[in-house]
Amino acid sequence: MSRKVLIVEDEQKLAQLLLDYLQQSGFETLAVADGAHVVASVRQHVPDLILLDIMLPNRDGLEICREIRTFSSVPIIMVTARIEEIDRLIGLELGADDYICKPFSPREVVARVKAVLRRSDKDAPLPMIRLKLDEARYRATLDSRELDLTAVEFKMLHFLATNPGRIYSRQQLMDRIYPDERIVSDRTIDSHIKKLRRKIADISAEKELIHSVYGVGYKFEEL
Ligand code: CA
């Protein structure tokens, strides 16, 4: 099945160039030039990835990115005309997955698109758009709000969330979280889980994500 890339670009020639290259690389494409129409298009067409120019008529890419992140974890590559802006953009923590600076070669863009999709496919078992886990930085956000987790809590959440619905015993969790075979008691796992659940509940009280299975262990499920 071919993946759908939404190109958000108001320079028509550039948009066409990207369309051509991405299509040649086997992607399905669609393009939007007006900032005001992007969110509606994302909702309607549900792309697999978005190339999002920042300077757009009617609405800028930063604002658009923020709004998309309130309802979707679709990979977003931000496109900027100023290389010195990239640091600032990263600092804004917009939830973008990568940044490309103009002028770029279309080939580079295709390579980046593939790389970002590969990366997001690895995370694909994550069932929810509400929870985002950044393994490189040990950061977790739920409903776009940061969960302030310890490293152990993050590992536990990541492990459970990448295998949704599967039940893990305390022993299995211990082996996973403490691979150096430190002696850890069942109660330690329970206490980490308890803290993790409390932090999740602080953001999302109505939905439990980590469920205890009586006498067996725990599982992750969005119910
Ligand atoms: Ca532009």
Boltz pocket constraint, residues with backbone or C-beta under 6 A from the ligand:
constraints:
  - pocket:
      binder: B
      contacts: [[A, 9], [A, 10], [A, 11], [A, 53], [A, 54], [A, 55], [A, 56]]
      max_distance: 6.0
